[in-house]
Amino acid sequence: MTLGELRESRETLGNLSFAEWCRYFVKITDKRGRLIPFVLNTMQRKVDALGAKRLILLGPRQNGKTLHFLAAAHQEIVLAELFGDRSLNIMVLLHDEKATLTALGRFALMMKLTPEWLRPEMKHDSIFEKTFARTESRVFIQTAGQVAPGQSYTNHRVLCSEAAHPKFTDELMAGVSESVPPPEFGGVLIVESVSYGPEGQFYERYVSVRDDGIWKKMFVPWWWADDYRRGDPQARLGTLWGSEKALMEEEGLRADQIRWRRDKIYELCPGDCQEGGVGEAIFQTQYPEDEVTAFLGSSGKPFIAPRTLKRHLSAITGTAKTCELKEENSRWTMEAAA
């Protein structure tokens, strides 16, 4: 269907899927600085397919969740203004001011590049908030630690990004949660972060998700990112590390993904970038490969006592199996209990 045909039918516009909407109307800047249509990556497609209204995501930095949320906000706001049937508050809560300004800048660019015949009129435009004229729907960005948002008004869609950061206190998260309508009324709350270790409200929230509850959780391994690749996918790599061999055999990773992993480990810790070194341990927290190692510290030691960590392992993995935590040369390893 062409843009001209879409322009002639409001009903067709309202029935577009999120992926279709992004392809037609959302443009983003890629890592080369080019303006391109927004095409969902693997993680974004999985989140879209899950359709959870309460979701906690554990994954790598720069996994595209904020961009995904802003694109969804674009669709929601444009359609609300087009039909005049909803007035929405959509909030993104981030851990620092620089990230805050970057996020709203991305949303502003999406709106600026929306076709003129579809672009809604703006009532208020600032670096922290965009309010639209017809329904007074708004998208606003706030920084954790500077405000206690959500306790005096309703937020229909909320993303808490980098939510394991210490600025996201229990009190703050309680206020945010109370501001979002229940799922049956359409309220959406998404909490995502890289791991900050096995403690704090994000960790407790993640391991406490029940299969029969309204909250869903999703672990996002780094290889779901389509651009975490380097070189020829069929290239020879020489001697493989044990961890590399396991990733290729068990997860189907290719040579270009393993090459990217090696280069990133070197960037994180050039002085100890060998197999089992500090660099690999840091990599596995910043770019996790499984839920358990994601919650271990960058030194390879747990942030909390082994006995406490063992208590939570079955909650993380969803099994009743236990394991033994063993220390050798100041490095922790996990082995199945006999």
C-alpha positions in Angstrom: 0.0 0.0 0.0 1.3 3.5 -0.9 1.4 6.5 1.4 -1.2 8.1 -0.9 -3.6 5.2 -0.3 -3.0 5.4 3.4 -3.7 9.1 3.4 -7.2 8.4 2.0 -8.2 6.0 4.7 -8.1 6.8 8.4 -9.5 3.3 9.1 -6.6 1.7 7.4 -4.1 3.9 9.3 -5.7 2.9 12.6 -5.4 -0.8 11.7 -1.7 -0.8 10.8 0.4 -3.1 12.9 3.3 -1.6 14.9 5.9 -3.0 12.5 3.9 -1.6 9.5 3.6 1.8 11.2 7.3 2.0 11.8 8.1 1.1 8.2 5.8 3.8 6.8 6.1 6.6 9.3 9.0 6.3 11.7 12.5 7.3 10.7 15.6 7.0 12.8 19.3 7.8 12.5 21.5 4.8 12.2 25.1 4.4 13.4 26.4 5.9 10.1 24.2 9.0 10.6 21.8 8.0 7.8 18.0 8.6 8.1 16.3 5.3 7.5 12.9 3.7 8.2 12.7 2.0 11.6 12.8 -1.8 11.1 12.4 -3.9 14.3 15.4 -5.9 15.4 15.1 -9.4 17.0 14.5 -8.1 20.5 11.9 -5.6 19.4 10.0 -8.1 17.4 9.9 -10.5 20.4 8.7 -7.8 22.7 6.1 -6.7 20.2 4.9 -10.3 19.8 4.7 -10.9 23.5 2.4 -7.9 24.0 2.9 -7.8 27.8 1.6 -4.8 29.6 3.9 -5.4 32.6 7.4 -6.4 31.4 10.9 -6.5 32.9 13.8 -6.9 30.5 17.4 -7.9 31.4 19.8 -7.4 28.6 22.8 -5.5 27.2 23.2 -1.8 27.0 21.9 -0.1 23.8 19.5 -2.9 23.1 17.0 -0.7 21.3 14.3 -0.8 24.0 14.0 3.0 24.4 13.8 3.4 20.6 11.1 0.8 20.4 9.1 2.5 23.2 9.4 5.9 21.6 8.3 4.5 18.2 5.3 3.0 19.9 4.6 6.3 21.6 4.7 7.9 18.1 2.0 5.6 16.8 -0.1 6.1 19.9 0.1 9.9 20.0 -0.4 10.4 16.2 -3.5 8.1 16.2 -4.9 9.8 19.4 -4.6 13.2 17.7 -6.0 11.9 14.4 -9.1 10.3 16.0 -9.4 12.6 19.0 -10.5 9.7 21.2 -7.8 9.5 23.8 -5.6 11.8 25.9 -2.4 10.0 26.8 0.5 10.6 29.3 3.6 8.7 28.1 6.7 8.9 30.2 10.3 7.7 29.9 12.3 7.6 33.1 16.1 7.4 32.7 19.1 7.3 35.0 20.9 10.5 33.9 20.1 13.8 32.3 22.2 13.3 29.2 20.3 10.1 28.3 17.1 12.0 29.1 17.8 14.7 26.6 18.9 12.2 23.9 15.7 10.2 24.3 13.3 13.1 23.8 15.5 14.3 20.9 14.9 11.0 19.2 11.1 11.4 19.6 11.3 15.0 18.3 13.0 13.7 15.2 10.4 11.1 14.6 7.7 13.7 14.8 9.6 16.2 12.5 10.0 13.5 9.9 6.3 12.4 10.0 4.5 13.3 6.8 3.0 16.8 7.1 -0.6 15.6 6.4 -0.3 13.2 9.4 1.9 15.2 11.8 -0.1 16.5 14.8 0.0 20.1 15.9 2.2 20.8 18.9 0.8 22.8 21.8 3.9 22.8 24.1 7.5 22.0 23.0 10.4 21.9 25.4 13.5 19.8 25.8 11.7 17.6 28.4 8.1 17.5 27.2 6.0 17.5 24.0 2.3 18.3 24.4 -0.1 18.0 21.5 -2.9 20.4 20.7 -6.1 18.4 20.0 -6.2 16.0 22.9 -3.4 17.4 25.1 -1.7 14.1 25.0 2.0 14.4 26.0 5.3 12.6 25.9 7.7 13.6 28.6 11.1 12.4 29.9 12.3 12.6 33.5 15.5 11.7 35.3 15.5 9.3 38.2 16.7 10.9 41.4 15.6 14.4 40.5 11.9 13.9 40.9 9.4 11.5 42.4 7.1 11.1 39.3 3.8 9.6 39.0 2.3 10.1 42.4 -0.2 12.8 41.4 -1.3 11.9 37.9 -1.9 9.0 35.6 0.7 7.7 33.2 -0.7 5.4 30.5 2.6 4.2 29.2 5.9 4.2 31.1 9.4 3.0 30.4 12.0 2.8 33.2 15.3 2.5 31.5 18.5 1.4 33.2 16.3 0.6 36.2 18.9 -1.3 38.1 20.8 1.9 38.7 20.8 3.0 42.4 18.7 6.1 41.5 15.8 3.8 40.9 14.9 3.4 44.6 12.1 1.2 46.0 10.1 4.3 46.8 10.5 5.7 43.3 9.5 2.5 41.6 6.4 2.2 43.9 5.3 5.6 42.9 5.7 4.9 39.2 3.9 1.6 39.5 0.9 3.3 41.2 0.7 5.9 38.5 0.1 3.3 35.7 -3.5 1.9 35.2 -4.0 -1.8 35.6 -3.4 -3.9 32.4 -7.1 -4.4 31.9 -7.4 -0.7 31.5 -4.5 -0.6 29.0 -1.8 0.7 31.2 1.8 -0.3 30.1 4.8 -0.4 32.4 8.2 -1.6 31.0 11.3 -1.9 33.2 14.6 -2.7 31.5 18.3 -2.6 32.5 21.7 -4.1 32.3 22.6 -6.0 35.5 24.0 -4.2 38.5 24.5 -7.4 40.4 22.3 -9.7 42.4 20.8 -7.1 44.8 18.4 -4.2 44.7 14.9 -3.6 43.5 15.5 -4.5 39.9 17.1 -7.9 40.8 14.4 -8.7 43.3 11.7 -7.7 40.8 13.2 -9.9 38.0 13.7 -13.1 40.1 10.3 -12.8 41.7 8.3 -12.8 38.4 5.7 -15.7 38.6 4.4 -17.5 35.6 0.8 -16.9 36.6 1.2 -13.2 37.4 0.6 -10.1 35.3 4.4 -9.4 35.1 6.4 -11.1 32.4 10.2 -11.2 32.1 12.5 -11.5 29.2 16.2 -12.1 29.0 17.8 -10.5 26.0 21.2 -12.0 25.0 23.5 -9.7 23.2 23.4 -11.6 19.9 19.8 -10.5 19.4 21.3 -7.2 18.3 21.6 -7.4 14.5 24.6 -5.0 14.4 26.8 -6.8 17.0 28.9 -8.4 14.2 32.2 -7.7 12.6 33.8 -9.1 9.5 32.9 -12.2 7.4 30.4 -14.5 9.0 32.2 -17.5 7.3 35.7 -16.4 8.3 38.1 -18.7 10.1 38.7 -17.8 13.7 41.7 -19.9 14.6 41.6 -21.6 18.1 38.2 -21.2 19.7 37.8 -20.5 23.4 35.6 -22.9 25.3 32.9 -20.2 25.7 33.1 -19.3 22.0 32.7 -22.9 20.9 29.7 -23.3 23.2 28.0 -20.2 21.8 28.5 -21.4 18.3 27.3 -24.9 18.9 24.4 -24.2 21.3 23.2 -20.8 20.2 24.2 -20.9 16.5 26.5 -17.9 16.6 28.7 -17.2 13.5 32.2 -16.1 13.1 31.3 -12.4 12.7 29.5 -12.4 16.0 32.4 -14.1 17.8 34.8 -11.6 16.3 32.7 -8.8 17.6 32.7 -10.4 21.0 36.5 -10.8 21.1 37.0 -7.1 20.0 34.5 -5.9 22.7 36.3 -7.9 25.4 39.6 -6.3 24.4 38.0 -2.8 24.5 36.6 -3.5 28.0 39.9 -4.7 29.5 42.9 -4.7 27.2 45.2 -5.9 30.0 43.3 -9.1 30.7 41.3 -10.0 27.5 42.1 -13.8 27.5 39.6 -16.6 28.0 38.3 -16.5 31.6 40.0 -13.1 32.2 38.6 -9.9 33.7 37.6 -8.7 30.3 35.4 -11.7 29.6 33.8 -11.4 33.1 33.0 -7.7 32.5 31.6 -8.5 29.0 29.2 -11.1 30.5 27.7 -8.5 32.8 27.4 -5.7 30.2 26.5 -8.0 27.3 24.9 -11.0 29.1 24.8 -14.5 27.7 22.6 -16.0 30.4 20.7 -14.8 33.4 23.0 -16.2 36.1 26.3 -14.8 34.9 24.5 -11.5 34.1 24.0 -11.1 37.9 27.6 -11.7 38.8 30.0 -8.9 39.4 32.6 -7.8 36.9 35.4 -9.3 39.0 33.8 -12.8 38.7 32.7 -12.7 42.3 29.1 -12.4 43.4 28.1 -9.0 44.9 26.5 -10.8 47.8 27.4 -13.9 49.8 27.4 -17.2 47.9 24.8 -18.6 50.3 22.4 -15.8 49.4 23.1 -16.1 45.7 22.5 -19.9 45.8 19.1 -19.2 47.4 18.1 -17.2 44.3 19.5 -19.3 41.6 16.4 -21.5 41.2 14.3 -18.4 40.9 16.4 -17.0 38.1 16.6 -20.3 36.1 13.1 -21.5 36.9 14.4 -24.9 38.0 14.7 -26.6 41.4 18.4 -27.5 40.8 21.1 -26.1 43.0 24.7 -25.6 42.4 28.0 -25.3 44.2 29.9 -22.0 44.1 33.6 -22.5 44.3 36.4 -20.0 44.6 39.9 -20.6 43.1 42.5 -17.9 42.6 39.9 -15.2 43.6 37.5 -16.3 40.8 34.1 -17.9 41.4 32.7 -20.7 39.3 29.4 -22.6 39.4 29.1 -26.3 39.2 26.1 -28.6 39.4 25.7 -30.1 42.9 26.3 -33.7 43.2 
